[in-house]
Amino acid sequence: MQFAPALLAALRQARQVAVLTGAGVSAESGVPTFRQAQSGLWAQYRPEDLATPEAFRHNPRLVWEWYASRRERLAQVQPNPGHFALAEMQRRVPQLTLITQNVDGLHQQAGSQGVIELHGSIQRVKCFEKNHPIDSWALDGEVPPRCPRCGGLLRPDVVWFGEALPQEALQAAIRAADTCDIFFSVGTSGVVYPAAALPYHALEHGALVVEINPEATPIREIAAHTLCGPSGEILPELVQAAWPNKGYNHNTIP
């Protein structure tokens, strides 16, 4: 792909970059979306049966086993070249803040540091009653397991339908959008708020907004540069084009 010289120059000169990633980035690794994962045994259930606080109160075992099945599927996928390219970009830019709506942890596996997880992580658990994170629990066969601190049930540390985003993560994401020189919207639909507001925050504070997506989204209307295609193809090429003499070869990404 040919990139606008102005974009490459801006990327080389940027002091602060913010990147928002969505489901499209993970989909290129073979991670099914929430509704795509509702296949087979799980096809009979509605999202309200599997991913709300009310569903957990009604049938905690069902919800726990649903997320256990998703974790098993995630164990079979790996970061794709787009994930690795963002980790490489973070090494090139003085400050790059990676914000994700994904819960799979693939950015961290690829080497990205300080990832802001707006929707939590499917790899972590927390206490349903007290909300504190839990690293280990008794393996006594109870499903879901119990919190070792208070005896409450454990749940996935993800944001369910009807729940607010974690305020600390959201505020950090807004700060990154408000202070960046370039804001990338990558593989996200641009319609799920409050994350969808972040590119507008960036634009209002003078940032260059760049969209990478194979599909048209509302962000395209405000983007200074639109790169139409899969992030796993575009991001490695963009990093190599911006820093051609830095020893990065996207064809040899692990």
Residue, then its C-alpha position, 0 to 999 in steps of 0.5 A: m500500500q502507498f501511504a500519504p507522505a504527510l501521514l508518514a511524516a506525522l508518524r515519525q514526528a509524533r511525540q504521543v500516539a493513541v490507538l483504539t482497537g476493536a473486534g476486527v483486529s482480533a477477528e484476523s487471529g480467528v477470535p470469534t465475536f461474541r455472537q459468532a461464539q454462540s454456536g453449537l451448544w451455546a446457540q440456544y442462548r441469548p446474550e442476556d442469558l450469558a453476559t449480564p449480572e442478572a444472568f449470573r445471579h440466575n444461573p452462575r454455573l451456565v455463565w461461568e462455563w460459557y466463559a470457560s469455553r471461550r477461554e479454551r478457544l482463545a488458547q488456540v489462537q495467536p497474535n497476528p501481524g497487526h498485533f505485532a506491528l502495534a507493539e513495534m510502533q510502541r517501540r518507535v514512538p516516544q509514547l504510544t497508548l494502546i486502548t482496546q475493546n477486546v478482552d483476549g489479551l492478544h496485544q499483551q502476548a504480542g509485546s504491547q505494554g500498558v494496554i488499557e482494557l476498556h472491557g476487561s479481560i477474559q483471562r482474569v476473574k474477580c469477586f462478583e460481590k466485592n469486585h476485587p481481583i482474584d489470582s487463585w482459588a480453591l480447586d474443590g470442584e464448585v462451579p463457579p468457584r468461591c472467592p477466597r476472601c469473602g466466599g462470594l462467587l467468582r466471575p469473569d473480569v469483563v464488562w457485561f451488558g448493562e455495566a459501566l466501563p471501569q472508570e480508571a481505564l476510561q479516564a486514562a483512555i480519554r486522557a490519551a485521546d486528549t493529549c495525542d498527536i495522532f489517534f488511530s481507530v483500528g478494526t472498530s465499528g465506531v458505534v459502541y460508546p463511550a469508546a466511539a467518542l474517543p476519536y472525537h475527543a482527539l480531533e477536538h484537541g487537534a490530533l490527526v485521526v487515522e482509521i484502519n478498517p476494511e469496512a466504512t464506519p462513522i469515524r471515516e467522516i472525521a479521519a484525515h487518513t482512511l486506510c481501507g483494509p485488514s489491520g494485519e496487512i496495513l499496520p506492518e506496512l505502515v510501520q515499515a514505511a514510516w521507519p524503513n531503516k530501523g531493521y523491522n521486517h514485517n515478513t519475519i514477525p514471530 
